[in-house]
Amino acid sequence: PITNDDLLAHETSMLHIMSRPLQPPPSHIDRTRKGLSYLEAYSYNPDSQTRLGGKGEGILHPIKAKEKRDTVGLGMKLKSSKNGKAHVPKRPINLDANKIRKMHNEDTKKQKKL
């Protein structure tokens, strides 16, 4: 007969602890990310260590998003530059009172020179 003390001694022994399969650590991915919530809608679990796809051969971690700056809208034709990339128009500069005053002074100096 096995007593509760024997069972407890066996389960806390080093041999029993080492024979158990290791559990992977929890995923370090931020749970508030929009991409992760999208993947979770398709039954992805970041802690399960299973890959995406029908047979599980897909990616293990979500792809990091990159910011795309040349989003001007549909139908807009951009001039291509010499290196093959699309020309992105520059954003307007935010001006405060000091910058406007300096620009005005420079303009008046140019006007006087002419």
Secondary structure, 3 states (H helix, E strand, C coil): CCCHHHHHHHHCCHHHHHHCCCCCCCCCCCCCCHHHHHHHHCCCCCCCCCCCCCCCCCCCCCCCCCCCCCCCCCCCCCCECCCCCECCCCCCCCCCHHHHHHHHHHHHHHHHHC
